Amino acid sequence: MAGLRRVAERHGATAAQVALAWVLAQGPHVVPVPGTKKERWAVQNAGAAGLRLTHEDFAEISALPPVRDSWA
């Protein structure tokens, strides 16, 4: 998560917005479906659509270690 936070700080965004922006950048065939219980988080998530990640951002995200102990 620290890696996503570094990218997020550079853009004035949240780590969740960076993650969603990354998913959106994978192409029109991939659609993120974030779940939330709070309207404010839904609004915050929608901000990911306007986030433009750079080549450097994608390289940094790609270099992050895989998630451990996740349910995925």
N, CA, C and O atoms as a GROMACS GRO file, in nm:
protein
  288
    1MET      N    1   0.082  -0.120   0.000
    1MET     CA    2   0.000   0.000   0.000
    1MET      C    3   0.086   0.126   0.000
    1MET      O    4   0.045   0.230  -0.052
    2ALA      N    5   0.206   0.117   0.057
    2ALA     CA    6   0.293   0.235   0.062
    2ALA      C    7   0.330   0.283  -0.077
    2ALA      O    8   0.341   0.403  -0.100
    3GLY      N    9   0.348   0.190  -0.170
    3GLY     CA   10   0.381   0.228  -0.307
    3GLY      C   11   0.268   0.305  -0.373
    3GLY      O   12   0.292   0.403  -0.443
    4LEU      N   13   0.146   0.261  -0.351
    4LEU     CA   14   0.031   0.334  -0.406
    4LEU      C   15   0.018   0.470  -0.340
    4LEU      O   16  -0.021   0.567  -0.405
    5ARG      N   17   0.049   0.477  -0.212
    5ARG     CA   18   0.042   0.606  -0.143
    5ARG      C   19   0.144   0.705  -0.198
    5ARG      O   20   0.115   0.824  -0.210
    6ARG      N   21   0.264   0.656  -0.233
    6ARG     CA   22   0.366   0.746  -0.293
    6ARG      C   23   0.315   0.804  -0.423
    6ARG      O   24   0.327   0.924  -0.447
    7VAL      N   25   0.258   0.720  -0.508
    7VAL     CA   26   0.204   0.767  -0.636
    7VAL      C   27   0.090   0.864  -0.608
    7VAL      O   28   0.080   0.969  -0.672
    8ALA      N   29   0.004   0.828  -0.514
    8ALA     CA   30  -0.111   0.913  -0.481
    8ALA      C   31  -0.068   1.051  -0.435
    8ALA      O   32  -0.126   1.152  -0.476
    9GLU      N   33   0.033   1.058  -0.351
    9GLU     CA   34   0.081   1.187  -0.301
    9GLU      C   35   0.128   1.277  -0.414
    9GLU      O   36   0.106   1.398  -0.410
   10ARG      N   37   0.192   1.220  -0.513
   10ARG     CA   38   0.238   1.300  -0.627
   10ARG      C   39   0.122   1.361  -0.704
   10ARG      O   40   0.137   1.466  -0.766
   11HIS      N   41   0.007   1.296  -0.700
   11HIS     CA   42  -0.110   1.342  -0.776
   11HIS      C   43  -0.213   1.413  -0.690
   11HIS      O   44  -0.315   1.460  -0.741
   12GLY      N   45  -0.189   1.420  -0.560
   12GLY     CA   46  -0.288   1.478  -0.471
   12GLY      C   47  -0.414   1.393  -0.466
   12GLY      O   48  -0.525   1.445  -0.459
   13ALA      N   49  -0.395   1.262  -0.469
   13ALA     CA   50  -0.506   1.167  -0.474
   13ALA      C   51  -0.493   1.070  -0.358
   13ALA      O   52  -0.402   1.080  -0.276
   14THR      N   53  -0.586   0.976  -0.351
   14THR     CA   54  -0.579   0.869  -0.251
   14THR      C   55  -0.525   0.742  -0.317
   14THR      O   56  -0.524   0.730  -0.439
   15ALA      N   57  -0.480   0.649  -0.234
   15ALA     CA   58  -0.431   0.522  -0.286
   15ALA      C   59  -0.545   0.448  -0.359
   15ALA      O   60  -0.521   0.383  -0.461
   16ALA      N   61  -0.666   0.459  -0.307
   16ALA     CA   62  -0.780   0.394  -0.373
   16ALA      C   63  -0.803   0.454  -0.512
   16ALA      O   64  -0.833   0.381  -0.606
   17GLN      N   65  -0.790   0.585  -0.524
   17GLN     CA   66  -0.807   0.649  -0.655
   17GLN      C   67  -0.700   0.602  -0.752
   17GLN      O   68  -0.727   0.581  -0.870
   18VAL      N   69  -0.577   0.587  -0.703
   18VAL     CA   70  -0.468   0.538  -0.790
   18VAL      C   71  -0.499   0.396  -0.836
   18VAL      O   72  -0.482   0.364  -0.953
   19ALA      N   73  -0.544   0.312  -0.744
   19ALA     CA   74  -0.577   0.174  -0.780
   19ALA      C   75  -0.688   0.171  -0.885
   19ALA      O   76  -0.680   0.096  -0.982
   20LEU      N   77  -0.790   0.251  -0.865
   20LEU     CA   78  -0.900   0.256  -0.962
   20LEU      C   79  -0.855   0.314  -1.096
   20LEU      O   80  -0.897   0.267  -1.201
   21ALA      N   81  -0.769   0.416  -1.092
   21ALA     CA   82  -0.718   0.474  -1.216
   21ALA      C   83  -0.635   0.371  -1.292
   21ALA      O   84  -0.640   0.366  -1.415
   22TRP      N   85  -0.560   0.289  -1.220
   22TRP     CA   86  -0.481   0.183  -1.283
   22TRP      C   87  -0.574   0.084  -1.353
   22TRP      O   88  -0.549   0.046  -1.467
   23VAL      N   89  -0.681   0.044  -1.286
   23VAL     CA   90  -0.777  -0.049  -1.346
   23VAL      C   91  -0.839   0.014  -1.471
   23VAL      O   92  -0.849  -0.051  -1.575
   24LEU      N   93  -0.880   0.140  -1.460
   24LEU     CA   94  -0.940   0.209  -1.575
   24LEU      C   95  -0.845   0.215  -1.694
   24LEU      O   96  -0.888   0.211  -1.809
   25ALA      N   97  -0.716   0.225  -1.666
   25ALA     CA   98  -0.616   0.237  -1.773
   25ALA      C   99  -0.588   0.104  -1.843
   25ALA      O  100  -0.516   0.102  -1.943
   26GLN      N  101  -0.644  -0.004  -1.794
   26GLN     CA  102  -0.618  -0.135  -1.855
   26GLN      C  103  -0.694  -0.154  -1.986
   26GLN      O  104  -0.668  -0.250  -2.059
   27GLY      N  105  -0.787  -0.066  -2.015
   27GLY     CA  106  -0.859  -0.073  -2.142
   27GLY      C  107  -1.009  -0.073  -2.121
   27GLY      O  108  -1.057  -0.093  -2.009
   28PRO      N  109  -1.082  -0.052  -2.230
   28PRO     CA  110  -1.228  -0.042  -2.220
   28PRO      C  111  -1.296  -0.174  -2.183
   28PRO      O  112  -1.413  -0.175  -2.145
   29HIS      N  113  -1.223  -0.284  -2.194
   29HIS     CA  114  -1.280  -0.414  -2.162
   29HIS      C  115  -1.274  -0.446  -2.012
   29HIS      O  116  -1.328  -0.547  -1.968
   30VAL      N  117  -1.209  -0.360  -1.934
   30VAL     CA  118  -1.196  -0.380  -1.790
   30VAL      C  119  -1.272  -0.268  -1.720
   30VAL      O  120  -1.247  -0.150  -1.745
   31VAL      N  121  -1.362  -0.305  -1.632
   31VAL     CA  122  -1.444  -0.207  -1.563
   31VAL      C  123  -1.436  -0.231  -1.413
   31VAL      O  124  -1.475  -0.337  -1.365
   32PRO      N  125  -1.385  -0.133  -1.338
   32PRO     CA  126  -1.380  -0.152  -1.193
   32PRO      C  127  -1.521  -0.138  -1.134
   32PRO      O  128  -1.603  -0.059  -1.180
   33VAL      N  129  -1.546  -0.217  -1.032
   33VAL     CA  130  -1.675  -0.210  -0.963
   33VAL      C  131  -1.645  -0.196  -0.813
   33VAL      O  132  -1.654  -0.293  -0.737
   34PRO      N  133  -1.610  -0.074  -0.772
   34PRO     CA  134  -1.577  -0.057  -0.631
   34PRO      C  135  -1.704  -0.057  -0.546
   34PRO      O  136  -1.805   0.002  -0.584
   35GLY      N  137  -1.697  -0.122  -0.435
   35GLY     CA  138  -1.810  -0.122  -0.343
   35GLY      C  139  -1.785  -0.024  -0.230
   35GLY      O  140  -1.671  -0.004  -0.189
   36THR      N  141  -1.889   0.037  -0.182
   36THR     CA  142  -1.876   0.129  -0.070
   36THR      C  143  -2.010   0.142   0.001
   36THR      O  144  -2.116   0.122  -0.057
   37LYS      N  145  -2.001   0.176   0.128
   37LYS     CA  146  -2.122   0.197   0.207
   37LYS      C  147  -2.149   0.344   0.230
   37LYS      O  148  -2.255   0.381   0.281
   38LYS      N  149  -2.055   0.428   0.195
   38LYS     CA  150  -2.066   0.572   0.223
   38LYS      C  151  -2.065   0.651   0.093
   38LYS      O  152  -1.986   0.624   0.002
   39GLU      N  153  -2.154   0.750   0.085
   39GLU     CA  154  -2.160   0.835  -0.033
   39GLU      C  155  -2.029   0.908  -0.056
   39GLU      O  156  -1.985   0.922  -0.171
   40ARG      N  157  -1.965   0.954   0.050
   40ARG     CA  158  -1.840   1.029   0.034
   40ARG      C  159  -1.731   0.944  -0.031
   40ARG      O  160  -1.649   0.996  -0.106
   41TRP      N  161  -1.729   0.814  -0.002
   41TRP     CA  162  -1.630   0.727  -0.064
   41TRP      C  163  -1.663   0.703  -0.211
   41TRP      O  164  -1.573   0.691  -0.294
   42ALA      N  165  -1.790   0.696  -0.243
   42ALA     CA  166  -1.830   0.680  -0.384
   42ALA      C  167  -1.787   0.803  -0.464
   42ALA      O  168  -1.738   0.791  -0.576
   43VAL      N  169  -1.807   0.920  -0.405
   43VAL     CA  170  -1.766   1.044  -0.472
   43VAL      C  171  -1.614   1.046  -0.487
   43VAL      O  172  -1.562   1.082  -0.593
   44GLN      N  173  -1.544   1.006  -0.382
   44GLN     CA  174  -1.398   1.002  -0.387
   44GLN      C  175  -1.352   0.903  -0.495
   44GLN      O  176  -1.261   0.933  -0.572
   45ASN      N  177  -1.414   0.786  -0.500
   45ASN     CA  178  -1.378   0.686  -0.602
   45ASN      C  179  -1.399   0.740  -0.743
   45ASN      O  180  -1.319   0.713  -0.833
   46ALA      N  181  -1.506   0.816  -0.763
   46ALA     CA  182  -1.534   0.872  -0.895
   46ALA      C  183  -1.422   0.964  -0.942
   46ALA      O  184  -1.402   0.981  -1.062
   47GLY      N  185  -1.349   1.024  -0.848
   47GLY     CA  186  -1.237   1.111  -0.883
   47GLY      C  187  -1.126   1.038  -0.956
   47GLY      O  188  -1.042   1.102  -1.021
   48ALA      N  189  -1.124   0.906  -0.947
   48ALA     CA  190  -1.022   0.828  -1.018
   48ALA      C  191  -1.033   0.842  -1.168
   48ALA      O  192  -0.934   0.828  -1.239
   49ALA      N  193  -1.152   0.869  -1.217
   49ALA     CA  194  -1.173   0.882  -1.362
   49ALA      C  195  -1.093   0.998  -1.420
   49ALA      O  196  -1.057   0.995  -1.538
   50GLY      N  197  -1.066   1.100  -1.341
   50GLY     CA  198  -0.990   1.215  -1.388
   50GLY      C  199  -0.841   1.208  -1.361
   50GLY      O  200  -0.767   1.299  -1.398
   51LEU      N  201  -0.797   1.102  -1.298
   51LEU     CA  202  -0.656   1.086  -1.262
   51LEU      C  203  -0.580   1.027  -1.381
   51LEU      O  204  -0.616   0.920  -1.431
   52ARG      N  205  -0.477   1.094  -1.425
   52ARG     CA  206  -0.396   1.046  -1.537
   52ARG      C  207  -0.260   1.002  -1.485
   52ARG      O  208  -0.176   1.083  -1.448
   53LEU      N  209  -0.241   0.871  -1.483
   53LEU     CA  210  -0.114   0.817  -1.436
   53LEU      C  211  -0.008   0.829  -1.546
   53LEU      O  212  -0.039   0.815  -1.664
   54THR      N  213   0.115   0.855  -1.506
   54THR     CA  214   0.225   0.869  -1.600
   54THR      C  215   0.292   0.734  -1.625
   54THR      O  216   0.263   0.636  -1.556
   55HIS      N  217   0.381   0.731  -1.722
   55HIS     CA  218   0.458   0.609  -1.748
   55HIS      C  219   0.539   0.572  -1.624
   55HIS      O  220   0.555   0.454  -1.592
   56GLU      N  221   0.590   0.673  -1.555
   56GLU     CA  222   0.666   0.648  -1.433
   56GLU      C  223   0.578   0.587  -1.325
   56GLU      O  224   0.620   0.497  -1.252
   57ASP      N  225   0.455   0.635  -1.315
   57ASP     CA  226   0.361   0.579  -1.218
   57ASP      C  227   0.335   0.432  -1.248
   57ASP      O  228   0.339   0.348  -1.158
   58PHE      N  229   0.309   0.401  -1.374
   58PHE     CA  230   0.283   0.262  -1.411
   58PHE      C  231   0.404   0.175  -1.382
   58PHE      O  232   0.390   0.061  -1.336
   59ALA      N  233   0.524   0.226  -1.409
   59ALA     CA  234   0.645   0.150  -1.381
   59ALA      C  235   0.660   0.125  -1.231
   59ALA      O  236   0.695   0.015  -1.189
   60GLU      N  237   0.634   0.227  -1.150
   60GLU     CA  238   0.645   0.211  -1.005
   60GLU      C  239   0.542   0.111  -0.954
   60GLU      O  240   0.573   0.028  -0.869
   61ILE      N  241   0.420   0.120  -1.004
   61ILE     CA  242   0.314   0.028  -0.961
   61ILE      C  243   0.349  -0.116  -1.004
   61ILE      O  244   0.328  -0.210  -0.927
   62SER      N  245   0.401  -0.132  -1.124
   62SER     CA  246   0.439  -0.265  -1.173
   62SER      C  247   0.551  -0.327  -1.091
   62SER      O  248   0.559  -0.449  -1.079
   63ALA      N  249   0.636  -0.244  -1.034
   63ALA     CA  250   0.749  -0.293  -0.955
   63ALA      C  251   0.712  -0.326  -0.811
   63ALA      O  252   0.794  -0.379  -0.736
   64LEU      N  253   0.589  -0.296  -0.772
   64LEU     CA  254   0.547  -0.326  -0.635
   64LEU      C  255   0.540  -0.476  -0.613
   64LEU      O  256   0.508  -0.551  -0.706
   65PRO      N  257   0.571  -0.520  -0.492
   65PRO     CA  258   0.562  -0.665  -0.465
   65PRO      C  259   0.417  -0.711  -0.469
   65PRO      O  260   0.325  -0.632  -0.445
   66PRO      N  261   0.397  -0.838  -0.498
   66PRO     CA  262   0.260  -0.890  -0.501
   66PRO      C  263   0.198  -0.888  -0.361
   66PRO      O  264   0.268  -0.889  -0.259
   67VAL      N  265   0.068  -0.885  -0.359
   67VAL     CA  266  -0.006  -0.885  -0.232
   67VAL      C  267   0.012  -1.021  -0.165
   67VAL      O  268   0.003  -1.125  -0.230
   68ARG      N  269   0.036  -1.018  -0.036
   68ARG     CA  270   0.050  -1.142   0.040
   68ARG      C  271  -0.071  -1.159   0.132
   68ARG      O  272  -0.131  -1.061   0.178
   69ASP      N  273  -0.105  -1.281   0.156
   69ASP     CA  274  -0.212  -1.314   0.250
   69ASP      C  275  -0.343  -1.246   0.217
   69ASP      O  276  -0.418  -1.207   0.306
   70SER      N  277  -0.371  -1.231   0.089
   70SER     CA  278  -0.497  -1.171   0.049
   70SER      C  279  -0.595  -1.282   0.015
   70SER      O  280  -0.557  -1.398   0.000
   71TRP      N  281  -0.718  -1.245   0.002
   71TRP     CA  282  -0.822  -1.342  -0.034
   71TRP      C  283  -0.825  -1.367  -0.185
   71TRP      O  284  -0.893  -1.459  -0.231
   72ALA      N  285  -0.752  -1.285  -0.262
   72ALA     CA  286  -0.754  -1.297  -0.408
   72ALA      C  287  -0.680  -1.420  -0.455
   72ALA      O  288  -0.672  -1.445  -0.575
   0.00000   0.00000   0.00000
